[in-house]
Amino acid sequence: MKTTVGVIFGGRSGEHEISLRSAESIIRALDPDKYNVVPIGITREGRWVASSDATRLLPGALIEEADRDVALLGDPTRRGIACLGESGALSLWQSVDVIFPVLHGTYGEDGTIQGLLEMADLPYVGCGVLASATGMDKVIMKLLFEEAGLPSVPFLTVLRAHWEVEPDLIESRIVAEIGFPCFVKPANLGSSVGISRATSPASLSAALELAARYDRKLIVEQGVDAREIEVSVLGNDTPIASLPGEIIPRGGSFYDYKAKYIDEKGAELVIPADLTTAQTAEIQQMAVRAFQAIDGSGLARVDFFIERHSGRILLNEINTMPGFTSISMYPKLWEASGIGYRELIDRLIALAFERHAEKSRNLTSYDG
């Protein structure tokens, strides 16, 4: 019997377009002999939509041409996707066995959709509520890394409300404590959206203004002269790490949105990275420790810096639902490690069922 996979994509996030690209790749790769695919789009406004035409599977077309409003109910007695009738009545439209939430950024990768799926008692691919939330918030993430003894670059947290009231004070503190160059980022976003490299007071002010468009909390990190290394992690309670890969940006100061998703020539991806055996082992061990520090499950991509002058390895961040496009690092690293794209998706779905079965062992009542 085939497994019915609900693929959710789009969403209310600055990474909406990336989600569409990732979902299209996944939908095309799902083995039709094993899976029935139910594509579910979320518009930028938050409307959940689907199509009655089963052949119309591409996410972009689905969102534009959808003819059915749907919803996922947090009701474990109705495990599936509900259809919203014209009168507002709900009816079960499609039962599903597992959900693949291919959502990047806020309202998807931050624990919100995971909470809804937990309420609905549906198995789903990827990290749970806690790991998703902490993995999305770069400040909380780094604090957990510090607690786990994992080194990272110096940083400062800036609240948008404070910066708007006292911009000179905030910017002076950044200059004094972090210095230039520095990177200014929204604390709760990924895919390099809203990120700028500041090299002067003027560019710092502009960088803060840009990042503040996307989040109420910003993070300012010290710039380092370093190689950028990425590792993919796969698993639940016994995760494994892929071979590391290196990002070498071309014609820019860092691996930005365009280089990641639009221009295949925007960066050189070296897989495996040119590292010593000891460096590879250390980075893989740190990646697994970072994954465990946030209580990860399913998958994540962990990003590192290797300082050029000292060779010191620094943990940058973890991404709990990394890009799945044809040029994304997460699947490319596993391909180089011996796990092809289609097999990788099979493993992720199996891990979703495994995690759900493990959690289902928990008692939800107490008889005294």
C-alpha positions as CSV (number, residue, x, y, z in Angstrom):
1,M,0.0,0.0,0.0
2,K,1.3,3.4,-0.9
3,T,2.0,6.0,1.8
4,T,0.1,9.3,1.4
5,V,2.5,12.3,1.9
6,G,1.1,15.7,2.4
7,V,3.7,18.3,1.1
8,I,3.1,21.7,2.6
9,F,4.9,24.7,1.0
10,G,4.8,28.4,0.6
11,G,3.9,30.2,3.8
12,R,3.9,33.6,5.4
13,S,7.7,34.2,5.3
14,G,10.4,36.1,3.5
15,E,11.5,32.7,2.4
16,H,8.3,31.9,0.5
17,E,9.9,31.6,-2.9
18,I,12.6,29.3,-1.5
19,S,9.9,27.0,-0.1
20,L,8.3,26.7,-3.6
21,R,11.6,25.8,-5.2
22,S,12.4,23.2,-2.5
23,A,8.9,21.7,-2.6
24,E,8.9,21.3,-6.4
25,S,12.2,19.3,-6.2
26,I,10.8,17.1,-3.5
27,I,7.5,16.5,-5.3
28,R,9.3,15.5,-8.5
29,A,11.5,13.1,-6.6
30,L,8.9,11.3,-4.5
31,D,8.7,7.7,-5.9
32,P,5.2,7.3,-7.4
33,D,5.4,3.6,-6.8
34,K,5.7,4.2,-3.0
35,Y,3.8,7.5,-2.4
36,N,0.6,9.3,-3.1
37,V,1.4,13.0,-3.0
38,V,-1.0,15.6,-1.7
39,P,0.4,19.1,-2.4
40,I,-0.8,21.8,-0.1
41,G,0.1,25.4,-0.7
42,I,0.0,28.3,1.8
43,T,-0.2,31.7,0.2
44,R,1.7,34.8,1.4
45,E,-1.4,35.9,3.2
46,G,-1.7,32.5,5.0
47,R,-4.5,30.9,2.9
48,W,-4.3,27.2,2.6
49,V,-5.1,25.9,-0.9
50,A,-5.1,22.8,-3.0
51,S,-6.2,21.6,-6.4
52,S,-8.8,19.0,-7.3
53,D,-6.6,18.2,-10.4
54,A,-4.2,15.6,-9.2
55,T,-1.8,16.1,-12.1
56,R,-1.2,19.8,-11.2
57,L,1.6,19.1,-8.7
58,L,3.9,22.0,-9.3
59,P,3.8,24.4,-6.3
60,G,3.8,27.6,-8.3
61,A,0.9,26.6,-10.4
62,L,-1.0,25.2,-7.4
63,I,-0.9,28.4,-5.5
64,E,-1.9,30.5,-8.6
65,E,-4.6,28.1,-9.9
66,A,-5.9,26.4,-6.7
67,D,-9.7,25.8,-6.7
68,R,-10.0,24.4,-3.2
69,D,-9.6,26.0,0.3
70,V,-8.3,23.6,2.8
71,A,-7.2,23.5,6.4
72,L,-5.3,21.2,8.7
73,L,-7.2,20.7,12.0
74,G,-5.4,20.2,15.3
75,D,-7.8,17.3,15.9
76,P,-6.3,13.8,16.3
77,T,-9.7,12.2,15.6
78,R,-9.7,13.8,12.1
79,R,-6.3,13.0,10.8
80,G,-6.2,14.7,7.4
81,I,-6.8,17.8,5.4
82,A,-10.2,19.3,5.7
83,C,-12.1,21.1,2.9
84,L,-13.8,24.4,3.6
85,G,-17.2,24.6,1.9
86,E,-18.8,27.8,0.7
87,S,-21.0,27.9,3.8
88,G,-17.9,27.5,6.0
89,A,-18.6,23.9,6.8
90,L,-15.7,21.5,7.2
91,S,-15.4,18.1,5.7
92,L,-12.5,15.7,5.4
93,W,-11.0,16.1,2.0
94,Q,-7.9,13.9,2.1
95,S,-6.5,11.7,4.7
96,V,-2.7,11.7,5.0
97,D,-0.2,9.4,6.6
98,V,2.7,11.8,7.0
99,I,3.4,15.5,6.4
100,F,6.5,16.9,4.8
101,P,6.4,20.6,5.8
102,V,8.7,22.2,3.3
103,L,8.4,25.6,4.9
104,H,11.4,27.8,5.5
105,G,11.5,30.7,7.9
106,T,8.8,32.1,10.1
107,Y,5.4,30.4,10.4
108,G,6.9,27.1,9.2
109,E,10.4,26.4,10.3
110,D,10.0,28.0,13.7
111,G,7.9,25.5,15.6
112,T,4.5,26.9,14.6
113,I,3.5,24.4,12.0
114,Q,5.1,21.7,14.1
115,G,2.9,22.6,17.0
116,L,-0.2,22.2,14.8
117,L,1.0,18.8,13.5
118,E,1.6,17.7,17.1
119,M,-1.9,18.7,18.0
120,A,-3.2,16.7,15.0
121,D,-1.1,13.7,16.0
122,L,0.4,13.5,12.5
123,P,3.9,12.2,11.8
124,Y,5.9,14.8,10.1
125,V,9.4,15.2,8.6
126,G,12.0,17.2,10.5
127,C,12.6,18.7,13.9
128,G,9.9,19.0,16.6
129,V,8.5,22.2,18.2
130,L,11.4,22.9,20.6
131,A,14.2,22.3,18.1
132,S,12.5,24.2,15.3
133,A,11.8,27.2,17.6
134,T,15.3,27.3,19.0
135,G,17.0,26.6,15.7
136,M,15.1,29.5,14.1
137,D,16.0,32.0,16.8
138,K,19.7,32.7,16.2
139,V,20.1,34.3,19.7
140,I,18.6,31.4,21.6
141,M,20.4,28.9,19.4
142,K,23.8,30.5,20.1
143,L,23.1,30.5,23.9
144,L,22.4,26.8,23.7
145,F,25.6,26.2,21.8
146,E,27.5,28.1,24.5
147,E,25.9,25.9,27.1
148,A,27.0,22.8,25.1
149,G,30.6,24.2,25.0
150,L,30.5,24.8,21.2
151,P,32.5,27.9,20.2
152,S,30.9,30.6,17.9
153,V,31.7,34.2,16.9
154,P,31.0,37.1,19.3
155,F,27.5,38.6,18.9
156,L,25.1,41.2,20.3
157,T,21.3,41.1,20.4
158,V,19.4,44.2,19.4
159,L,15.7,44.7,19.8
160,R,14.1,46.7,17.0
161,A,12.1,48.8,19.5
162,H,15.3,49.8,21.4
163,W,17.1,50.7,18.2
164,E,14.3,52.8,16.9
165,V,14.2,54.8,20.1
166,E,18.0,55.1,20.7
167,P,19.8,54.3,17.4
168,D,22.9,56.3,18.2
169,L,23.4,54.5,21.5
170,I,22.8,51.0,20.0
171,E,25.1,51.7,17.0
172,S,27.9,53.0,19.2
173,R,27.7,49.9,21.4
174,I,28.0,47.7,18.3
175,V,31.0,49.6,17.1
176,A,32.7,49.4,20.5
177,E,31.9,45.7,21.3
178,I,31.7,44.0,17.9
179,G,33.5,46.4,15.5
180,F,33.8,46.2,11.7
181,P,33.3,44.3,9.6
182,C,30.1,42.8,11.1
183,F,27.0,41.0,9.9
184,V,23.5,42.2,10.8
185,K,20.8,39.6,10.6
186,P,17.1,39.2,11.5
187,A,17.2,36.7,14.5
188,N,14.4,34.6,13.1
189,L,14.9,34.2,9.4
190,G,17.2,32.2,7.0
191,S,18.3,31.9,3.4
192,S,20.3,35.1,3.9
193,V,17.1,37.2,3.7
194,G,17.6,40.6,5.4
195,I,21.4,40.0,6.0
196,S,24.0,42.7,5.3
197,R,27.7,43.1,5.9
198,A,28.5,46.4,7.5
199,T,32.0,48.0,7.2
200,S,31.3,51.5,8.5
201,P,28.8,53.5,10.7
202,A,26.8,54.4,7.6
203,S,26.5,50.9,6.3
204,L,25.7,49.6,9.9
205,S,22.7,51.9,10.1
206,A,21.5,50.7,6.7
207,A,22.0,47.1,7.7
208,L,20.0,47.5,10.9
209,E,17.2,49.2,9.0
210,L,17.1,46.3,6.5
211,A,17.1,43.6,9.1
212,A,14.5,45.4,11.2
213,R,12.0,45.0,8.3
214,Y,11.9,41.3,8.9
215,D,12.1,40.8,12.7
216,R,11.7,42.5,16.1
217,K,14.9,40.9,17.2
218,L,18.2,41.4,15.4
219,I,21.6,39.8,15.9
220,V,24.9,41.5,15.1
221,E,27.9,39.1,14.6
222,Q,31.6,39.9,14.4
223,G,32.9,39.4,10.9
224,V,35.7,36.8,10.6
225,D,38.1,36.0,7.8
226,A,37.2,32.4,7.4
227,R,36.3,29.6,5.2
228,E,32.6,28.6,5.2
229,I,32.0,24.9,5.8
230,E,28.6,23.1,5.9
231,V,27.6,19.7,7.1
232,S,24.3,17.8,6.8
233,V,22.9,15.9,9.7
234,L,20.4,13.0,9.4
235,G,18.7,11.0,12.1
236,N,16.7,11.1,15.4
237,D,18.3,9.8,18.6
238,T,21.5,8.5,16.8
239,P,22.2,11.2,14.1
240,I,24.9,10.9,11.6
241,A,26.8,13.7,9.8
242,S,27.7,13.9,6.1
243,L,31.0,14.8,4.6
244,P,31.7,18.6,4.9
245,G,31.4,20.9,2.0
246,E,32.8,24.4,1.4
247,I,31.1,27.5,0.1
248,I,33.3,29.8,-1.9
249,P,31.3,32.9,-2.9
250,R,32.1,34.5,-6.3
251,G,31.9,38.2,-6.8
252,G,30.5,39.0,-3.4
253,S,31.4,39.3,0.2
254,F,29.3,36.4,1.4
255,Y,27.0,33.5,0.4
256,D,23.8,35.6,-0.2
257,Y,20.3,34.8,-1.4
258,K,21.1,35.0,-5.1
259,A,24.1,32.7,-4.8
260,K,22.1,30.2,-2.8
261,Y,19.0,29.9,-5.0
262,I,19.1,31.7,-8.3
263,D,22.6,31.9,-9.8
264,E,24.3,28.5,-9.9
265,K,27.6,30.3,-10.7
266,G,27.1,32.7,-7.7
267,A,29.3,30.4,-5.5
268,E,31.6,27.5,-5.9
269,L,30.5,24.4,-3.9
270,V,33.5,22.2,-3.1
271,I,32.3,18.8,-2.0
272,P,33.9,17.3,-0.1
273,A,35.8,20.2,1.4
274,D,39.6,20.2,1.3
275,L,40.1,19.4,5.0
276,T,42.4,17.2,6.9
277,T,41.1,14.0,8.3
278,A,41.2,15.5,11.8
279,Q,39.3,18.6,10.7
280,T,36.6,16.6,9.0
281,A,36.1,14.4,12.1
282,E,36.0,17.4,14.4
283,I,33.5,19.3,12.3
284,Q,31.3,16.2,12.0
285,Q,31.3,15.7,15.7
286,M,30.5,19.3,16.4
287,A,27.6,19.1,13.9
288,V,26.1,16.2,15.7
289,R,26.6,17.9,19.1
290,A,24.9,21.1,17.8
291,F,22.0,19.0,16.5
292,Q,21.7,17.3,19.9
293,A,22.0,20.7,21.7
294,I,18.7,21.8,20.3
295,D,17.2,18.3,20.6
296,G,17.0,18.0,16.8
297,S,15.3,15.2,14.8
298,G,15.1,14.3,11.2
299,L,17.4,16.7,9.5
300,A,19.4,19.8,9.8
301,R,22.3,21.6,8.1
302,V,25.0,22.9,10.4
303,D,27.3,25.8,9.2
304,F,30.8,26.5,10.4
305,F,33.7,28.9,10.0
306,I,37.3,28.0,9.9
307,E,39.4,31.0,10.7
308,R,42.1,31.5,8.1
309,H,44.8,32.8,10.4
310,S,44.3,30.4,13.3
311,G,42.6,27.4,11.9
312,R,40.0,27.6,14.7
313,I,36.7,26.0,14.0
314,L,33.6,28.1,15.0
315,L,30.0,27.1,14.8
316,N,27.9,29.5,12.9
317,E,24.3,28.3,12.9
318,I,22.0,25.4,12.4
319,N,19.1,25.2,9.9
320,T,16.3,22.8,10.8
321,M,14.6,22.8,7.3
322,P,17.5,23.6,4.9
323,G,16.9,24.3,1.2
324,F,16.0,21.3,-0.9
325,T,16.4,22.8,-4.3
326,S,18.5,21.2,-7.1
327,I,21.5,23.3,-6.1
328,S,21.1,23.2,-2.3
329,M,23.9,22.0,-0.1
330,Y,21.9,19.6,2.2
331,P,21.1,17.0,-0.5
332,K,24.4,17.6,-2.4
333,L,26.4,16.7,0.8
334,W,24.5,13.5,1.3
335,E,24.8,12.6,-2.4
336,A,28.6,12.9,-1.9
337,S,28.3,10.8,1.2
338,G,26.5,8.0,-0.6
339,I,22.8,8.8,-0.1
340,G,21.0,9.9,-3.2
341,Y,18.2,12.4,-3.3
342,R,15.3,10.0,-3.6
343,E,16.8,7.7,-0.9
344,L,17.3,10.7,1.3
345,I,13.6,11.6,1.1
346,D,12.7,7.9,1.9
347,R,14.9,8.1,5.0
348,L,13.4,11.4,6.1
349,I,9.9,10.0,5.9
350,A,10.9,6.8,7.7
351,L,12.5,9.0,10.5
352,A,9.2,10.9,10.7
353,F,7.3,7.7,11.4
354,E,10.0,6.5,13.8
355,R,9.9,9.7,15.9
356,H,6.1,9.7,16.0
357,A,6.1,6.0,17.1
358,E,8.6,6.8,19.9
359,K,6.6,9.8,21.1
360,S,3.4,7.7,21.0
361,R,4.8,5.6,23.8
362,N,4.4,8.5,26.2
363,L,1.4,8.2,28.6
364,T,-1.0,11.1,28.3
365,S,-3.0,10.3,31.4
366,Y,-2.2,9.5,35.0
367,D,-4.2,7.0,37.0
368,G,-2.4,7.6,40.3
